[in-house]
Amino acid sequence: MAYPDKEMIQDLNFDRLRSVSKSASLLSDLLEKDATFIYDVIARMDWSGIARDAAETKAYNEKKSYNGMSDSLAHVASVMDQAEERLTDLGQRIKTEWISAEDDEYSVSKSGWNVADSRVYDEDSDTAIRDERATEALNIQSRLVALAREFHLADSLASLDLYESMNTLEGLTPVSAGTTTRDQRSFDIFLSQFGREPKTPVDFATATALNPETSNRIYKDHQSNVIVIPINPVPGGGVVRVGQFIQERDVSNLTWKNPAARNAGDNRGPDINFDPQNARVTTYIDYENGVVIMRQNPSVRIDEHGIAKDQETGSPKGTVYQAPDGSVAVTYEAADPIGLGGETSRIGMGVNGTIVATPGVDGAAPTVGGFRTDYPWMEVHHTSVDGAQSTVTVDRPQGLGTGSSVGPALNLNRYHEFGPESESGDAHHIEGAQDAGRPPTQGKWKNAVGHDYG
């Protein structure tokens, strides 16, 4: 906008701005109330299970999204209100200055804020008075020009702030209406990792696993720890998705200070479409893009009322091997960072073992087996290039107390084989939990090179 002139200041009217600001505030309040209502309805329902958790997580994500829009609308309204207040004040100061000048017999031009002495003098009038008023005219003009510049600057800054606020608002939509922020972040991470956009079902599955951001409300926005290890691609092999999860809602997690402490579980059963954030440890072997992804999700301590209190994420570690036929072996160790007041691996407890995956022929499902701790649950699924999904194996916990909250306390220092005998045997030959660190020496693993991670 150009510098304001007398006509613009005279006709200054913020009715439309005030109306839009009021509408934005009302909409902000409505969205905030709706966000709380949507979540509370689900959270207070007396039911439990996988569907209930999924519904509550969905409601929580909707609440965050609506709250984001509510905050942005409130900011837009605030920007408008501040702009109106500032510009109204400056406009009034300009108007007061020129009206006072005109009352004192100075003329103020309609544009340009030129000020002149308009008093009529007779021939005998004092020249000194004329000179004094001429000087005052210049002073008034200087003040009016300075106020006009200040008005122009305030208007420009308000316009810029409002433009940025509206752009932020345009980028927010309810999660049910389209791509979520988490989805977009996954897209961007995949693009950064591979230098191209995700296009296939395998790509999108891997993009989700690569994204450390979480949307599960119990994590309270704490991020997962994600490590990427390169392997040689095996075209047509698809992606192997392994999730190790706690079926119970919560389990015993004694600490030195609180023997009755508990950790949140994943509160679900096997799910071919499981979200990689909804497991304690997630392993993806992506044969198409040539990566192994190791992901450890946040551990959550809960109080006696089931309320999440502390979140902390450990770092998985181990080694990845690949045989000449494309088979991949992943040794892993993932300790609870808050159990017993620190990493449970210090006392020999943690989720660990070896996963061996041999890709199928012509896009068929892989063969997967290995050697692992008796706890927790493990599920292995496969996604092919064309999007077909299949469950490779589901391995239940073993030992005393499985299916109860004392499962991890009793079984994280015991081991068993899972899957076909050949893969289980390969796991022993590579690196079992009891002889971690020994390089592969037998069969197809004889010359395999290990890539350590973590």
C-alpha distance (Angstrom), angle and dihedral (degrees) to the residues before:
residue distance angle dihedral
M1 . . .
A2 3.81 . .
Y3 3.79 120.8 .
P4 3.80 109.4 -68.3
D5 3.79 118.8 -106.0
K6 3.80 131.0 -157.1
E7 3.79 93.8 -87.6
M8 3.77 93.0 51.4
I9 3.81 92.5 49.1
Q10 3.79 91.5 44.5
D11 3.81 91.7 53.2
L12 3.82 95.5 40.2
N13 3.81 106.7 146.3
F14 3.78 127.7 168.5
D15 3.81 98.3 179.5
R16 3.83 93.5 115.5
L17 3.79 93.1 45.1
R18 3.78 90.0 47.9
S19 3.81 90.7 49.7
V20 3.82 93.4 50.3
S21 3.79 90.7 46.3
K22 3.79 91.1 51.5
S23 3.82 91.0 48.9
A24 3.81 91.2 49.2
S25 3.81 90.5 50.7
L26 3.80 92.6 48.7
L27 3.81 91.7 48.0
S28 3.81 90.1 47.3
D29 3.81 90.4 54.0
L30 3.80 92.1 46.9
L31 3.80 92.7 50.2
E32 3.79 91.3 49.1
K33 3.81 91.3 50.9
D34 3.81 92.1 45.2
A35 3.81 90.8 49.3
T36 3.79 91.6 53.6
F37 3.80 93.0 42.7
I38 3.83 93.9 50.6
Y39 3.79 92.6 50.9
D40 3.81 96.7 41.3
V41 3.80 93.0 51.8
I42 3.81 90.9 57.5
A43 3.81 96.7 36.5
R44 3.81 93.3 53.2
M45 3.80 96.6 47.5
D46 3.79 112.9 114.8
W47 3.80 100.4 -126.7
S48 3.79 136.7 96.7
G49 3.77 142.4 -164.2
I50 3.78 139.3 75.6
A51 3.81 94.9 -46.4
R52 3.79 91.5 49.9
D53 3.82 92.1 51.3
A54 3.79 91.3 47.4
A55 3.81 91.0 49.9
E56 3.81 92.9 48.1
T57 3.81 92.7 47.7
K58 3.81 89.3 49.5
A59 3.81 90.8 48.8
Y60 3.80 90.7 48.0
N61 3.81 91.2 52.3
E62 3.80 90.3 48.2
K63 3.80 89.4 50.1
K64 3.81 91.7 52.2
S65 3.80 90.7 48.1
Y66 3.80 94.4 48.4
N67 3.79 90.9 45.0
G68 3.80 88.5 52.7
M69 3.80 91.2 53.8
S70 3.79 90.6 44.0
D71 3.80 91.4 53.2
S72 3.80 91.8 47.4
L73 3.79 92.4 49.8
A74 3.79 90.1 48.1
H75 3.80 88.7 52.1
V76 3.80 91.3 49.7
A77 3.80 89.6 51.5
S78 3.81 90.7 47.4
V79 3.82 91.6 50.9
M80 3.80 90.0 51.0
D81 3.79 92.8 47.3
Q82 3.80 92.8 48.9
A83 3.80 90.9 46.8
E84 3.79 91.2 51.4
E85 3.80 92.4 47.6
R86 3.80 94.1 48.1
L87 3.80 97.0 43.2
T88 3.80 93.1 43.3
D89 3.80 89.8 53.5
L90 3.81 93.3 48.5
G91 3.80 92.4 44.4
Q92 3.79 90.7 52.2
R93 3.81 91.9 48.9
I94 3.82 90.6 51.3
K95 3.79 91.4 47.9
T96 3.82 92.5 47.6
E97 3.81 90.8 50.5
W98 3.78 96.6 51.6
I99 3.83 95.9 40.0
S100 3.78 89.4 51.6
A101 3.81 89.0 49.4
E102 3.80 92.9 50.0
D103 3.79 90.9 47.6
D104 3.79 86.7 54.7
E105 3.81 91.2 52.7
Y106 3.79 100.1 -97.4
S107 3.78 121.1 132.3
V108 3.82 119.8 -135.2
S109 3.81 116.7 -160.3
K110 3.81 120.5 -125.0
S111 3.80 90.2 -119.6
G112 3.78 133.8 20.2
W113 3.82 94.3 29.0
N114 3.77 93.0 -107.1
V115 3.81 110.9 171.4
A116 3.81 126.1 -161.1
D117 3.79 136.7 171.3
S118 3.83 106.6 -99.7
R119 3.80 98.3 -178.8
V120 3.81 115.5 122.5
Y121 3.79 113.1 -126.7
D122 3.79 130.4 -166.1
E123 3.76 122.4 -135.5
D124 3.79 93.3 -97.0
S125 3.83 96.3 52.6
D126 3.76 118.3 125.5
T127 3.80 112.0 -91.8
A128 3.79 90.5 -151.3
I129 3.80 90.9 60.7
R130 3.81 90.3 51.4
D131 3.80 91.0 50.8
E132 3.78 91.7 47.4
R133 3.80 92.6 52.0
A134 3.80 91.4 45.6
T135 3.79 88.3 55.9
E136 3.79 90.9 47.4
A137 3.83 89.8 51.0
L138 3.80 88.7 57.8
N139 3.81 90.5 48.2
I140 3.82 91.7 51.3
Q141 3.79 90.3 47.3
S142 3.81 90.4 50.9
R143 3.81 91.6 51.5
L144 3.81 92.8 47.6
V145 3.81 92.9 49.0
A146 3.82 90.7 48.7
L147 3.82 90.9 50.7
A148 3.81 90.8 47.3
R149 3.80 90.4 52.1
E150 3.80 90.5 48.8
F151 3.80 89.8 49.7
H152 3.82 90.7 50.1
L153 3.81 92.1 49.2
A154 3.81 93.3 47.2
D155 3.81 90.5 48.8
S156 3.83 91.8 49.5
L157 3.81 93.3 48.5
A158 3.80 91.8 47.3
S159 3.81 90.4 49.9
L160 3.80 91.3 51.1
D161 3.81 93.0 47.3
L162 3.79 91.2 48.0
Y163 3.81 91.5 48.0
E164 3.81 91.5 52.4
S165 3.80 91.4 46.1
M166 3.80 91.9 51.8
N167 3.81 90.7 48.2
T168 3.80 89.4 53.7
L169 3.78 90.1 49.3
E170 3.80 92.1 50.7
G171 3.80 89.1 56.7
L172 3.81 93.0 58.4
T173 3.79 123.5 82.7
P174 3.79 132.6 156.0
V175 3.80 110.1 -88.2
S176 3.81 89.9 -119.2
A177 3.81 90.8 57.6
G178 3.79 99.2 62.2
T179 3.77 146.1 -52.4
T180 3.79 112.7 2.6
T181 3.76 125.7 -137.0
R182 3.81 89.0 -109.7
D183 3.82 90.7 53.0
Q184 3.79 90.8 50.7
R185 3.80 90.9 48.3
S186 3.82 89.9 51.6
F187 3.80 89.4 50.5
D188 3.81 91.6 50.9
I189 3.83 94.0 47.1
F190 3.81 91.6 50.8
L191 3.80 90.1 49.3
S192 3.81 90.6 50.5
Q193 3.81 92.8 46.4
F194 3.81 98.6 47.4
G195 3.80 104.7 19.6
R196 3.80 93.3 -120.7
E197 3.77 139.5 74.3
P198 3.82 120.7 -94.2
K199 3.80 111.0 -103.2
T200 3.81 110.8 157.9
P201 3.82 130.8 61.9
V202 3.81 87.6 -107.9
D203 3.82 90.2 53.2
F204 3.79 93.1 51.3
A205 3.81 92.7 46.4
T206 3.80 89.9 52.2
A207 3.82 92.2 44.7
T208 3.81 90.1 57.6
A209 3.81 92.4 49.1
L210 3.82 91.4 48.7
N211 3.80 92.9 55.5
P212 3.83 110.1 91.3
E213 3.81 92.7 -166.4
T214 3.80 116.4 107.0
S215 3.78 132.7 -152.0
N216 3.78 99.6 -176.4
R217 3.81 103.6 115.7
I218 3.82 94.1 -137.1
Y219 3.81 91.1 64.8
K220 3.81 90.8 57.9
D221 3.82 91.0 -144.9
H222 3.83 94.5 -54.0
Q223 3.79 108.9 148.9
S224 3.78 129.5 -121.7
N225 3.79 121.2 -120.7
V226 3.82 108.9 -114.2
I227 3.81 124.7 -172.7
V228 3.82 123.9 -174.9
I229 3.81 121.0 -154.9
P230 3.84 120.5 -174.1
I231 3.81 122.4 -127.2
N232 3.80 133.6 172.5
P233 3.82 110.0 -85.1
V234 3.79 120.1 -114.4
P235 3.83 105.2 -160.1
G236 3.79 111.6 -137.7
G237 3.80 92.8 22.9
G238 3.81 94.4 107.6
V239 3.79 118.5 -163.7
V240 3.80 127.9 -53.2
R241 3.81 111.4 -146.0
V242 3.80 118.2 -160.5
G243 3.79 122.6 -176.6
Q244 3.80 125.8 -177.1
F245 3.78 108.9 -164.3
I246 3.79 143.7 167.7
Q247 3.79 110.3 -120.6
E248 3.80 94.9 -159.9
R249 3.81 123.7 82.7
D250 3.80 90.3 -123.4
V251 3.79 137.9 -5.8
S252 3.78 139.0 -160.4
N253 3.80 113.5 -79.1
L254 3.77 105.4 170.5
T255 3.79 119.3 -164.6
W256 3.78 129.5 -168.0
K257 3.80 90.0 -106.7
N258 3.80 96.8 39.5
P259 3.82 118.5 29.1
A260 3.83 88.8 -179.7
A261 3.81 94.8 57.3
R262 3.80 118.3 130.1
N263 3.79 137.6 -157.7
A264 3.79 126.4 -145.0
G265 3.79 115.8 -108.0
D266 3.80 127.1 -155.3
N267 3.81 92.1 -103.2
R268 3.80 95.2 -145.9
G269 3.77 145.1 94.6
P270 3.81 130.5 -126.8
D271 3.80 112.0 -47.4
I272 3.80 124.8 -176.7
N273 3.83 88.2 -153.2
F274 3.80 96.4 45.5
D275 3.79 117.2 158.7
P276 3.84 109.3 -121.5
Q277 3.82 89.4 -129.2
N278 3.82 91.0 60.7
A279 3.81 97.8 73.0
R280 3.78 135.5 67.0
V281 3.80 92.4 -121.7
T282 3.80 127.6 11.3
T283 3.81 126.6 -167.1
Y284 3.81 123.4 -170.8
I285 3.81 121.4 -172.9
D286 3.79 104.6 -166.7
Y287 3.79 108.1 -169.5
E288 3.81 92.8 178.0
N289 3.80 97.7 56.7
G290 3.79 96.1 29.5
V291 3.82 101.7 -119.8
V292 3.78 141.5 116.8
I293 3.80 114.0 -148.5
M294 3.79 120.0 -156.2
R295 3.78 113.5 -168.9
Q296 3.79 129.5 -179.5
N297 3.78 115.3 -170.5
P298 3.82 125.7 -148.4
S299 3.79 119.0 -76.1
V300 3.80 112.4 -134.0
R301 3.79 127.0 -155.3
I302 3.78 113.6 -154.4
D303 3.78 132.0 -163.8
E304 3.79 128.3 -126.9
H305 3.81 90.1 -83.6
G306 3.79 94.0 55.4
I307 3.80 93.2 -106.2
A308 3.80 117.3 144.8
K309 3.80 109.6 -116.4
D310 3.79 110.3 164.6
Q311 3.80 132.4 22.9
E312 3.79 125.9 -169.6
T313 3.79 132.6 161.1
G314 3.78 124.0 -142.2
S315 3.79 126.2 -153.9
P316 3.81 120.3 -115.3
K317 3.77 117.6 -137.8
G318 3.77 138.1 -174.7
T319 3.79 142.3 97.7
V320 3.82 135.5 -71.5
Y321 3.80 120.3 -147.0
Q322 3.79 129.6 -175.6
A323 3.80 126.6 -161.5
P324 3.84 124.7 -148.8
D325 3.83 91.6 -101.3
G326 3.83 90.0 59.4
S327 3.80 95.7 -102.1
V328 3.78 112.9 148.1
A329 3.78 127.5 -151.4
V330 3.79 119.2 -164.7
T331 3.77 120.3 -168.1
Y332 3.77 112.9 -165.9
E333 3.77 144.1 178.8
A334 3.79 121.7 -172.3
A335 3.79 117.9 174.1
D336 3.78 127.8 -168.4
P337 3.84 104.2 -107.7
I338 3.81 94.0 -152.2
G339 3.80 103.9 37.2
L340 3.82 112.6 114.8
G341 3.78 86.8 3.3
G342 3.81 93.2 -63.3
E343 3.78 143.4 20.9
T344 3.79 110.1 -24.1
S345 3.80 89.8 -146.4
R346 3.80 87.0 78.7
I347 3.79 88.7 72.5
G348 3.79 95.7 38.2
M349 3.81 97.3 -94.0
G350 3.77 125.1 121.9
V351 3.79 144.3 105.0
N352 3.81 104.3 -82.4
G353 3.77 144.8 141.9
T354 3.81 141.6 100.9
I355 3.81 130.1 -69.2
V356 3.82 117.8 -159.7
A357 3.83 118.6 -167.1
T358 3.80 125.3 -176.2
P359 3.83 113.3 -168.5
G360 3.79 117.8 -121.6
V361 3.79 125.2 -118.4
D362 3.83 119.8 -96.6
G363 3.80 93.5 -1.0
A364 3.79 95.9 -47.8
A365 3.79 120.0 147.7
P366 3.82 115.2 -79.9
T367 3.78 127.3 -113.6
V368 3.79 110.3 -113.9
G369 3.78 130.5 -176.2
G370 3.77 140.9 132.7
F371 3.75 149.4 137.2
R372 3.79 123.9 -70.2
T373 3.79 149.1 151.2
D374 3.79 116.5 -70.3
Y375 3.80 89.2 -114.0
P376 3.06 143.4 94.2
W377 3.82 125.2 19.8
M378 3.81 117.6 -86.3
E379 3.79 126.6 -157.0
V380 3.81 125.5 -175.9
H381 3.80 121.7 -164.7
H382 3.79 134.3 171.4
T383 3.81 130.4 -142.6
S384 3.80 115.8 -165.4
V385 3.79 126.8 -151.1
D386 3.81 91.4 -98.8
G387 3.81 91.6 51.4
A388 3.81 98.6 -102.9
Q389 3.81 111.3 147.8
S390 3.78 130.5 -155.6
T391 3.79 137.2 171.6
V392 3.79 110.8 -119.7
T393 3.80 98.6 -174.6
V394 3.79 142.8 -26.1
D395 3.81 115.5 -151.5
R396 3.79 117.1 -163.9
P397 3.82 123.3 -148.6
Q398 3.79 115.8 -93.6
G399 3.77 135.0 -152.0
L400 3.78 136.3 42.1
G401 3.77 120.5 -23.0
T402 3.80 96.3 16.6
G403 3.76 110.7 154.9
S404 3.79 90.3 32.0
S405 3.78 134.9 84.3
V406 3.81 93.2 -99.2
G407 3.82 93.4 62.0
P408 3.81 97.0 104.7
A409 3.79 93.7 44.1
L410 3.82 91.8 56.0
N411 3.79 104.5 34.2
L412 3.81 112.7 35.1
N413 3.81 90.2 91.0
R414 3.82 95.6 51.4
Y415 3.82 127.7 78.6
H416 3.80 143.3 -156.3
E417 3.79 140.7 173.8
F418 3.78 122.4 -107.2
G419 3.78 134.8 -170.0
P420 3.83 127.4 15.4
E421 3.80 117.3 -6.7
S422 3.81 93.5 -118.0
E423 3.80 93.5 57.6
S424 3.78 92.1 42.1
G425 3.77 89.8 52.6
D426 3.80 90.6 48.0
A427 3.79 88.2 54.3
H428 3.80 90.7 56.2
H429 3.79 90.8 49.0
I430 3.80 91.8 51.8
E431 3.74 112.2 40.8
G432 3.78 125.1 -37.9
A433 3.76 122.9 -170.3
Q434 3.80 89.6 -104.6
D435 3.81 96.1 52.7
A436 3.78 101.8 31.5
G437 3.78 116.2 172.5
R438 3.81 97.8 34.5
P439 3.83 110.2 127.8
P440 3.85 120.2 -128.8
T441 3.78 113.3 -88.2
Q442 3.79 109.4 165.4
G443 3.78 138.0 75.3
K444 3.78 118.6 -27.5
W445 3.81 90.3 -6.3
K446 3.80 93.8 62.5
N447 3.81 94.8 102.7
A448 3.81 98.2 25.0
V449 3.80 115.5 133.0
G450 3.78 117.4 -139.0
H451 3.81 124.4 -137.5
D452 3.80 111.2 -155.2
Y453 3.80 120.2 -147.6
G454 3.77 136.9 -177.1
